[in-house]
Structures are given as structure tokens and as C-alpha cells.
Amino acid sequence: MYKKTLIILALIFLAFSCNSNKIHVYKNSKLYNKQLKESIDNKKFKETKYILKQEPNAKTLDYYKYLVKYYYLTNNLKELTELNKKEKNKFVKSYLSGLIFTAKGIYYFDDALKKFYEAEKYQELYNQSISELFYNIAVIEIKKENYKTSINYIEKALKKDFNEKYLVLKAYILMKQGKYKIVQKLLNNSFEKINKEKNLIKALNIMSFTFDSLRPMPKELKAAYARWLAVVQTGKHLQTVLKVAKEGMNEYPEYSEMYTLAGLASYLLDNKSEAVTYFTRAMEMDKKRPFNYVQMGIIYWNLKQYFKAEDYFLKAITINKYSPIVYAYLSKLAKQSQNIRSSIKYKELQRKFGTNFDTEMELVTLYQLGKKPADTKKLLETIIKKYPNKKDSYKEMVHLYDTLIDEESNPDIKLLLRKKQLAYEELYKQKDEEESKRKLVRAEIESNGQKKK
């Protein structure tokens, strides 16, 4: 009896130990879906499999999307198809079939659409939001160029739930319908609602297309303009570009693009007063093209006429809010005027569209000037995670801890902060040494290359 008891206890302990190694799976649908997505995105498929066995309180349409993604990435769509045959809920069965067909690719889109429309008929059998169903229908109808149907379904999706990807898709459909002014108004009015980098870049591209399409040029002229614009952006053959632009003004006097081209060439030839004349004329001809305002702002920035530069940048942003370069300049202008709060706001707006190490560190400097130690610390932690080999972020973290230690009155907390600071000091030394070694290696390679020549 004693031995049996020991065996049972050992088994219980073993079972507990095994379970304790497993991750905690959330039952809340939102948290569960996030956890499921992260495991799939990181290709931790064993973890995904375990999460899928622990079902959430409610299966949303996002759950089924990630389910299909998992089976697709593990090459098991056939297995999921067989499992779906046992599904009793007709809505779920149809919707999941639609997702499976979509995952199989373009040649199965008609089958997917058929299943999605079938699911719509059974929507009363499903008690969660079905906005993703409408979104999926809209996406496939776009591919079939059924824009009227797709706009109806994306509107249905937006009525059910707000999602920034639905909004961007709506703008894209309207663009495909040629409703450019409506698209511009929609995206400008919705700027604060779109925050994901991926959606912002899509919106930026849509906006650029609408401005290029509002005043369509003849096909041949448009192609020629694109070619010469590409040439001028290289900074080469500028006199030739200027000559071509002037000829274009005579031949096509109604198109502002010829003046824009001349303005760019003149600016790069360091004839700023002539560039201003050309851009002014371009703006008079086409008051709603933000590109010209941006270029005028850059010219006045370089002329150190900052009030004029700011005026043109602000005009550009009222026409098109999807312009990260303008936010970058406005941040610089605000910093020069000692308006750190505005400078931070503009830098954060620039950062929304995508960022790099230098932009991140510029924001660190602004947070420091604005006396925002908590924001600075959080941002530096993010930068170190994204750019672990860049030494400057560790150096700034060491400086930040000087401030945090000085402001702390509790000696025990001071000691903890000092320990963390020492850890960052050590990391900074390591990164500094690594960078020095890399520079020496590069210098040696370059030196050897020159000797061979």
C-alpha cells in the first residue's frame, strides 16, 4: 500500500512538472488570438499546436484565420479540410472552407468566394462578429474587378467593426474607381485612426497615386516626365533636364509638371532663386499638388528662411497628411524654435511611417530635452532590442540612469538603479570594443584592396 502511494505521488509530481513546463494559455479571445498569432509568426509550431488544444472561451473569425495559417505553413491543409468535414456549425464550416480555398491560391478564389457567400447565408448561426467575412469577400471581389460589390462589403465590415485595414482597403477600392478626391478626403480625415506602419505605407502610396492621377497627362508625356524625373533625382545631366523642361513648358504649357521638373533641376544646380520661380508657377497652376509645397519648404529651409519653410510644410501637410519627410522637417523647425513639445509630436508622426536607428535616437534626444525620463527609458529599451549592436543606445541609457539615480531619494532603489547602470556600462564597453574591431577589419580589407590595385 505504501509503495502504491509513493508511485501515485511520483506520477502526480511528474505530471505537474510536465505541465509546469507548458506555457500558460489565455482563455480570453483577444489574448488567446494574440498568443496564437505570435507563436505562428515566430514559427514555434509545437507551441502553436499546444495552444490550439487549449481552446479559447469563444472562437472569433481571427481564430480561424490563424488556424488556417498554421495548417498552411505546416503543409497540412488536407488534414484541416478533413477536420472541417466534422464541423456541425454551417457558418463555421463554410467560412473555414473559404479560408482554406483562399490559402490554396488564386486558382481557388472562385471556390473561396462561393463558400464565403454561403457562410453569409448562415450568419445567424454564429454569435461573434463577422466583419472579417465581409472583408474577405471584398478582397476577392477586388481581384475580380467587381469594385461596386467590394465597396458594399467593405462598408458592411466597417459598420460591424472599425479596423484600420478595412479603412485602407476602402480607400484602395475608391481609388480603383477613380474617385481620387473622395480618397484624399477619407484618408486625411482618418489619419489619426491609422497607426500600423504597414497600413500607413499603403495609405501613403494610395495618396501619391491619387495626386498623380488627378491631372492626367498624355501617355507619352507622362512616360517622358517619369524618365526625366528619375534622371534629375540622380543629380546628373541637370543642364539637359532643365533644357528639356523649358522645351516642355513651350510645348505643354498647361502642365505644371514641366515647371516642377525645371524647379528641381534649378535647385540641384544651386540656382535657388530660379527654382523658387519655377515652383511658384507650378503651385499657381496646380494648387492641390503637395510635392511642390514640400520642395519649396526644403528650398527655404536651406536658405535658412525658417518661417517661410514652415509655412510651405504646413500647407503640404494640410493637403496630404501622409508625408513623413514633412514631419521630419517640421520637427527640426520646432526644435530650432525651442518648441520641444511640438518637435516631439512631429518626430513621433514621422516615426509612425517606419523608422531607423538615427530617427529613433533623434527622438531620444527630444525626450531628454522635454524631460521625459520614463518615455526615454522605454524608447531606449525598444531601440536596444531592435538594434542590439549599436553602442550609442547603451551609452544614452547609462546617462539616463545618472538622472534616475539623482532623482531617487530611496537608498535601496538607488542601489538597484546603480546595479542596472553598471550592467549597461558593461554592455556599452562590449559594443564599443566590437565596433572598434569591425572598423579595424574593414580598414584592413580596404587597405589590401588598394594594394592589389
C-alpha positions in Angstrom: 0.0 0.0 0.0 2.9 2.3 0.9 4.6 1.6 -2.4 1.5 2.3 -4.3 1.1 5.6 -2.6 4.6 6.6 -3.4 4.1 5.6 -7.1 0.9 7.7 -7.3 2.6 10.7 -5.7 5.6 10.4 -8.1 3.2 10.3 -11.1 1.3 13.3 -9.8 4.6 15.1 -9.3 5.8 14.1 -12.8 2.5 15.3 -14.4 2.8 18.6 -12.5 6.4 19.0 -13.7 5.5 18.4 -17.3 2.6 20.8 -17.1 4.6 23.4 -15.4 6.9 23.4 -18.5 4.0 24.3 -20.7 3.1 27.9 -21.4 0.1 29.5 -19.9 -2.7 29.8 -22.5 -5.1 32.6 -22.2 -8.8 31.9 -22.4 -9.8 35.5 -23.2 -10.4 35.5 -27.0 -8.3 38.6 -27.7 -5.3 37.5 -25.7 -5.6 33.9 -27.0 -5.6 35.1 -30.6 -2.6 37.3 -29.9 -0.7 34.4 -28.3 -1.7 32.1 -31.2 -0.6 34.7 -33.8 2.8 35.3 -32.1 3.6 31.6 -31.9 2.8 31.2 -35.7 4.7 34.4 -36.7 7.8 33.1 -34.7 7.3 29.6 -36.3 7.1 28.0 -32.9 4.7 25.3 -34.2 5.0 22.9 -31.3 3.8 25.8 -29.1 1.0 26.6 -31.7 -0.2 23.0 -31.6 -0.4 23.1 -27.8 -2.2 26.5 -27.8 -4.8 25.1 -30.3 -5.5 22.2 -28.0 -6.4 24.7 -25.3 -9.5 26.4 -26.8 -10.5 30.0 -26.0 -13.8 31.0 -24.4 -15.1 32.0 -27.9 -13.7 31.3 -31.3 -13.6 34.5 -33.3 -13.0 34.7 -37.0 -9.4 35.7 -36.3 -9.0 32.3 -34.6 -10.0 30.5 -37.8 -7.6 32.8 -39.8 -4.7 31.8 -37.6 -5.8 28.2 -37.6 -5.7 28.1 -41.5 -2.3 29.9 -41.5 -0.9 27.2 -39.1 -2.1 24.3 -41.2 -0.9 26.1 -44.4 2.6 26.7 -43.0 2.9 23.1 -41.8 1.7 21.8 -45.2 -1.4 20.2 -43.6 -4.3 21.9 -45.4 -5.7 18.5 -46.4 -5.8 17.4 -42.7 -7.7 20.7 -41.8 -10.1 20.0 -44.7 -10.9 16.6 -43.3 -11.3 18.0 -39.8 -13.7 20.7 -41.2 -16.0 18.0 -42.6 -16.9 17.1 -39.0 -17.8 20.7 -38.1 -21.5 20.9 -37.3 -22.0 24.7 -37.4 -22.8 25.5 -41.0 -21.4 29.1 -40.8 -18.1 27.9 -39.4 -17.9 25.1 -41.9 -18.5 27.4 -44.9 -16.2 30.1 -43.6 -13.3 27.8 -42.8 -13.7 26.2 -46.3 -13.5 29.7 -47.8 -10.3 30.4 -45.9 -8.8 27.1 -47.0 -9.5 27.8 -50.6 -8.1 31.3 -50.3 -4.9 29.8 -48.8 -4.6 27.5 -51.8 -4.1 30.5 -54.1 -5.6 32.5 -56.9 -6.9 29.5 -58.9 -9.2 28.7 -56.0 -10.6 32.2 -55.4 -13.9 31.4 -57.1 -14.4 28.4 -54.7 -13.4 30.6 -51.8 -15.9 33.3 -52.8 -18.7 30.7 -53.2 -18.0 29.4 -49.6 -17.9 33.0 -48.1 -21.3 33.8 -49.7 -22.6 30.5 -48.3 -21.3 31.5 -44.9 -23.1 34.8 -45.1 -26.4 32.9 -45.5 -25.7 31.1 -42.2 -24.6 34.2 -40.3 -27.3 33.8 -37.7 -25.7 30.6 -36.5 -22.6 32.4 -35.4 -22.7 34.7 -32.4 -19.3 36.6 -32.9 -18.5 39.5 -35.2 -18.5 38.6 -38.9 -16.7 41.7 -40.2 -13.7 39.6 -41.4 -16.1 37.6 -43.6 -17.2 40.8 -45.3 -13.5 41.9 -45.6 -12.6 38.6 -47.2 -15.4 38.9 -49.7 -14.4 42.5 -50.6 -10.7 41.4 -51.1 -11.6 38.7 -53.6 -14.2 40.8 -55.4 -11.5 43.4 -55.9 -9.3 40.8 -57.6 -12.3 40.1 -59.9 -12.6 43.9 -60.5 -16.1 43.9 -59.1 -15.5 47.2 -57.3 -19.1 48.1 -56.7 -19.7 44.8 -54.8 -16.4 45.1 -53.0 -17.1 48.6 -51.7 -20.5 47.4 -50.4 -18.9 44.6 -48.4 -16.1 46.7 -47.0 -18.8 49.2 -45.9 -20.6 46.3 -44.2 -17.3 45.3 -42.4 -16.8 48.9 -41.2 -20.3 49.1 -39.9 -19.7 45.9 -37.8 -16.2 46.9 -36.5 -13.7 49.6 -37.1 -10.4 48.2 -38.3 -7.8 50.4 -39.9 -7.1 47.8 -42.6 -10.8 48.0 -43.7 -10.4 51.8 -44.0 -7.3 51.5 -46.1 -9.0 48.9 -48.3 -12.0 51.2 -48.8 -9.6 53.9 -49.9 -8.0 51.5 -52.3 -11.3 50.4 -53.8 -12.4 54.1 -54.3 -9.0 54.8 -55.9 -9.6 51.9 -58.4 -13.0 53.5 -59.1 -11.2 56.8 -59.9 -12.8 58.7 -57.0 -9.5 60.4 -56.2 -10.8 63.5 -54.3 -13.0 61.3 -52.1 -10.0 59.1 -51.3 -7.9 62.1 -50.3 -10.6 63.4 -48.0 -11.2 59.9 -46.5 -7.5 59.3 -45.7 -6.8 62.8 -44.5 -9.8 62.7 -42.1 -8.8 59.3 -40.9 -5.1 59.9 -40.3 -5.3 59.7 -36.5 -7.1 56.3 -36.8 -4.4 54.6 -38.9 -1.4 53.7 -36.8 0.2 50.5 -38.1 3.2 51.1 -40.3 2.0 48.6 -42.9 -1.3 50.4 -43.3 0.3 53.8 -43.2 2.6 52.9 -46.1 -0.3 51.6 -48.1 -2.2 54.8 -47.5 0.8 56.9 -48.4 1.1 55.0 -51.8 -2.6 55.4 -52.4 -2.4 59.1 -51.8 0.6 59.5 -54.0 -1.3 57.7 -56.8 -4.4 59.9 -56.5 -2.3 63.2 -56.8 -0.6 61.8 -59.8 -3.9 60.8 -61.4 -6.0 63.9 -60.7 -4.4 65.8 -63.7 -3.7 63.0 -66.2 -1.1 63.8 -68.8 -1.0 62.3 -72.3 0.6 58.9 -72.1 3.8 59.8 -74.0 4.3 62.9 -71.9 3.7 61.1 -68.6 6.3 58.4 -69.6 8.8 61.1 -70.6 8.2 63.1 -67.4 8.8 59.9 -65.3 12.0 59.3 -67.1 13.4 62.8 -66.6 12.2 62.9 -63.0 14.3 59.7 -62.4 17.3 61.4 -64.1 17.1 64.6 -62.1 16.8 62.6 -58.8 20.3 61.1 -59.6 21.7 64.6 -59.7 23.2 64.0 -63.1 22.6 65.7 -66.5 20.9 68.6 -64.8 21.5 71.1 -67.6 20.0 68.7 -70.1 16.9 68.2 -67.8 16.5 71.9 -67.4 16.6 72.3 -71.2 14.1 69.6 -71.7 11.8 71.1 -69.0 11.9 74.5 -70.7 11.0 73.0 -74.1 8.2 71.2 -72.3 6.8 74.5 -71.0 6.5 75.8 -74.5 5.0 72.6 -76.0 2.8 71.7 -73.0 2.2 75.0 -71.2 -0.9 73.7 -69.3 1.0 71.0 -67.3 2.6 72.2 -64.0 4.9 69.1 -64.1 7.2 70.9 -66.6 7.7 73.7 -64.1 8.2 71.2 -61.2 11.0 69.5 -63.3 12.6 72.8 -64.0 12.4 73.7 -60.4 14.1 70.5 -59.3 16.9 70.9 -61.8 17.5 74.5 -60.9 17.6 73.7 -57.2 20.2 71.0 -57.7 22.2 73.3 -59.9 22.3 75.6 -56.8 20.1 78.3 -58.6 17.7 78.6 -55.7 16.0 81.9 -56.8 15.2 80.4 -60.2 13.9 77.2 -58.5 11.6 79.3 -56.4 10.2 81.0 -59.5 9.5 77.7 -61.2 7.9 76.1 -58.2 5.8 79.2 -57.6 4.5 78.9 -61.1 3.8 75.2 -60.6 1.8 75.9 -57.5 -0.2 78.6 -59.2 -1.1 76.1 -61.9 -1.9 73.3 -59.6 -2.7 74.4 -56.0 -3.5 70.9 -54.8 -0.2 69.1 -55.5 1.7 68.8 -52.2 5.0 67.8 -53.8 5.7 71.4 -54.9 5.0 72.8 -51.4 7.4 70.3 -50.0 10.1 71.3 -52.4 9.6 75.0 -51.6 9.8 74.2 -47.9 13.1 72.4 -48.5 14.5 75.3 -50.5 13.6 77.9 -47.8 15.0 75.5 -45.1 18.3 75.5 -46.9 18.1 79.3 -47.3 17.6 79.5 -43.6 14.3 81.3 -44.0 12.6 79.1 -41.5 9.3 80.9 -41.2 8.7 80.6 -44.9 9.8 76.9 -44.9 7.4 76.1 -42.1 4.5 77.8 -43.9 5.1 75.7 -47.0 5.5 72.5 -45.0 2.2 73.2 -43.1 0.4 73.8 -46.4 1.8 70.5 -47.8 0.5 68.6 -44.7 -3.0 70.1 -44.9 -3.2 68.6 -48.5 -1.6 65.3 -47.7 -1.0 64.1 -44.1 0.8 61.0 -45.3 4.2 62.7 -45.8 6.9 61.5 -43.3 9.6 63.8 -44.8 7.4 66.9 -43.9 7.0 65.7 -40.3 10.8 65.3 -40.2 11.4 68.9 -41.2 8.6 70.3 -39.0 10.2 68.5 -36.1 13.6 70.2 -36.9 11.9 73.6 -37.2 10.1 73.2 -33.9 13.3 72.2 -32.1 15.1 75.3 -33.5 12.2 77.4 -32.1 12.7 75.7 -28.7 9.2 74.2 -29.0 10.2 70.7 -27.8 6.7 69.6 -27.3 5.8 70.2 -30.9 9.1 68.8 -32.1 8.4 65.5 -30.2 4.9 65.4 -31.7 6.2 65.7 -35.3 9.0 63.3 -34.7 6.6 60.7 -33.4 4.4 61.3 -36.5 7.4 60.7 -38.7 8.3 57.6 -36.8 4.8 56.1 -37.4 5.6 55.6 -41.1 8.7 53.5 -40.4 11.9 54.3 -38.7 15.7 53.7 -38.5 18.3 53.9 -35.7 19.1 57.6 -36.4 15.4 58.6 -36.2 14.9 56.7 -33.0 17.9 58.3 -31.4 16.7 61.8 -32.5 13.5 61.1 -30.6 15.6 60.0 -27.6 17.3 63.4 -27.6 13.9 65.2 -27.9 12.5 63.2 -24.9 15.6 64.1 -22.9 15.1 67.8 -23.8 11.5 67.5 -22.9 12.4 66.0 -19.5 10.6 62.7 -20.2 12.8 60.1 -18.4 10.1 57.4 -18.4 9.5 57.8 -22.2 13.2 57.9 -22.8 13.8 54.7 -20.9 11.0 52.9 -22.7 12.2 54.1 -26.1 15.9 53.2 -25.4 14.8 49.7 -24.3 12.9 49.3 -27.6 16.0 50.6 -29.6 18.4 48.2 -27.8 16.1 45.3 -28.6 15.8 46.3 -32.3 19.5 47.4 -32.7 21.5 45.3 -30.2 24.8 46.0 -31.8 24.5 49.8 -31.8 26.6 51.2 -29.0 25.1 54.7 -28.7 21.9 53.5 -27.3 23.7 51.8 -24.4 25.7 55.0 -23.8 22.5 57.0 -23.6 21.0 54.5 -21.2 24.0 54.9 -18.9 23.5 58.7 -19.0 19.7 58.3 -18.3 20.5 56.3 -15.2 22.5 59.2 -13.9 19.3 61.2 -13.9 17.2 58.5 -12.5 19.7 57.9 -9.6 19.9 61.6 -8.8 16.1 62.0 -8.7 15.6 58.9 -6.4 15.5 59.5 -2.7 15.2 55.9 -1.5 18.7 54.5 -1.0 17.6 50.9 -1.7 16.1 51.8 -5.0 19.2 54.0 -5.7 21.3 50.8 -5.3 19.2 48.8 -7.6 19.3 51.6 -10.3 23.1 51.7 -9.9 23.4 48.0 -10.5 21.3 48.3 -13.7 23.5 51.2 -14.8 26.7 49.1 -14.2 25.2 46.4 -16.4 24.6 48.9 -19.2 28.1 50.3 -18.8 29.5 46.8 -19.3 27.3 46.3 -22.3 28.4 49.6 -23.7 32.1 48.7 -23.3 31.5 45.4 -25.1 29.7 47.0 -28.0 32.4 49.7 -28.2 35.1 47.0 -28.5 33.1 45.1 -31.1 32.7 48.2 -33.2 36.4 49.0 -33.0 37.3 45.5 -34.1 34.8 45.8 -37.1 36.4 49.1 -38.1 39.9 47.6 -38.0 38.8 44.7 -40.1 37.1 47.0 -42.6 40.2 49.2 -42.8 42.5 46.2 -43.3 40.2 44.9 -46.1 40.2 48.3 -47.8 43.9 48.7 -47.5 44.5 45.2 -49.0 42.1 46.1 -51.8 44.0 49.3 -52.6 47.4 47.5 -52.6 46.1 45.0 -55.2 45.1 47.8 -57.4 
